[in-house]
Amino acid sequence: MLLLISCAGMSNAFSQTLFASYSKESWGANKTASAKAEAKSTYKWEFYSVMPDSFDASTFRSVEEDDLGQRVACLKTLVDKYYIHKEEIVPGDPTLRTIIHKPNIYNAARKVEKHLKKEIKRGNLTVQQAAEELAFVLEVAIAAIDEADTQSFESSLRASKGSADQQISVFKQVKINRPY
């Protein structure tokens, strides 16, 4: 009888442990963990951005026209606004010094833009394809300006400095998270 009661107690403990490990909460946590692992294997970097999906009419009026469309023109204006800073060398001297924040990212975005425009002229890309690629590259650049830890991303861009196609592939390894 004592043996039967102890077996029943152990069975009950085992079933509770089994239930706890496969309950809804832990199942959701396991599912979330596997989704995060999958996302990390697909993307190498993850940046947060508050970029709008579209720009208003006043923004379109304030930017210069671009061959790749108004959205790309707005994004280029934002990239220049966030990355380029001018300051006086000596107070009172009208000479200004241009400082580029995170120059590896900024220069890579500019190189990709020049490369895509050449590819359009050669007939290898349509204007729409180039505009979509450049818009994504510029969105990544805008998202990266506020990120504190971009050293590995910048070093990857610096390592692929010789080829704009390689730099595009580095930009595509970034996942942009939006709060909405």
N, C-alpha and C positions, 0 to 999 in steps of 0.2 A: 504494500500500500504506500509506504514511504517513497519507494522508487517511482511509482506512478505519479505521485504528487510533485516530486522534484522534476520529472520529465515534463509535466504540464507547465510548471513554473518557467522552465528554460524555454519551452516552446513559446510561451506568452512573451517573454523578453525578446526572443528572436523575431517574432512577428511585429512587435512594436518597433524594433530597430529597423526592420525592413520597411515598415510603413513610413517611418520618419524619413528614411533615405529616399523614398519615392513619393513623398507628399507633393502637393501642388507647388508649395513654396520652393522646395529644393529642386523640383523639376524645372521650374521657371528659372532658378538660379543657374542650373546646369545648362539650360538652353541659352540663357544670356551669355554665360561664359564661353560656350562653344561659338556663339555668334561673334563675340568679341575676338576670339582667337582666329576665326575665319577672316574677319575684317582686317586684323593686323597682318595676316599673311598676304592679303591682297594689296593693302596699302602700307607704305613704309612710314609715312608721316600723316599727321592729322592736325589740321588747323581749323580754328573757329572763325567764322566770318559773319558779319551783319550786312553784307552786300544786298541791296535791293534787287528784286527780280527785274524791275524796269525802272527807268528814270523818267522824271516829269519833264514837261515841255520847257520849263525855264532852264533846266540843265542842258537840254539839247541845244537851246539857243546860245548858251554860254561857251560851247566847245566848238573847235574848228572841225570842219568836215574831214572825214577819213575815207579812203578807198574801200575799207572793209565795213563801213556802216556806222550808224550813230552810236550804237551800244559800245563798239570798240573804241570810238572816239571818246566817249564818256569815261570808259575804264582807263584809257591812256592818260586822260587828264587827272583822274584820281591817283594813278600810280605816280605821276610826276608830283602831284601835290603832297603825297605821303612820303616819298623817297627823297626829294630834292629840297634842300634847305639852303638859303643864302644868308650869309652874315657878313658884317663889316670886318675887315682884317684889323683895322685900328679904328677906334671910335672917332668919328668926324671925317674919316677918309671915305670918299665915294666909291672906292674900289671894293667890290664884293667877292667873297670866296664862296664857291659852291661846294656844299657838303652833301654827299650821297649816303644815305643810311642803307646798310646792308647792300653794298655795291655788287656782290656776286648775284643776288637775286635780280636786282634792277638791270644789270648789264645782260644777264641771260634772257630776260624778258625782251629787251631791245634786240638782241641777236635773233631770237625766235621770230620777232616781227619782221625783221629784214629778210630772214630766210623764207618765211611764208610768202612774202610779196614777190620774191624771186621765183618761187615755185608756181605762183599764179602766172607770172610772165612766161614761164617755160611751158605752161599748160598742164602741169602735173596735178594741180589742185584747182577746184572751183573757188570763186570768191566766197561762197557760203561756207565751204569746208574750212578754208583758211580763217574766216571770221570766227567760226565756232572754236577752232583750236586756239586762236589768239585770245579770244574772250576768256577761255578757261585758264590759260597761262596768266593773264592779267588778274583774274579773280584770285588765283593762288598767290600771286605776288602781293595783292592787297591784303589777303588774309595773313600772310607771313609777316607783314610789317609789325603787327601787334603781338606776335608770338615771341616769348622770351627765349626759348630754346630752338634755334634754327641752325645751329652749327653743323649738324650732320647733313641737313638739307643743302646748306650753302657749300659744304665741302664736296657733295655729290655734283652740284652744278659746276663747281670749279674743276673737278676731275673730268667732266665731260665738256670742257670748254671748247675743244676742237671741233665738235659736231653739234649743230643745232638740232638735228634729229635725236641725238642722245639726250640733249637738254630737255626736249619736249617729252621724252619718255620719263625723265626724272620728275618733271612737273606732273605727269599723269599718275605718279605714284603717291600723290597727295590726295587725301580725302578732305573735302571741305564740309564742315558741319555748320549748319545754320540753326539758329535758335527757334525757328518757326517751322 
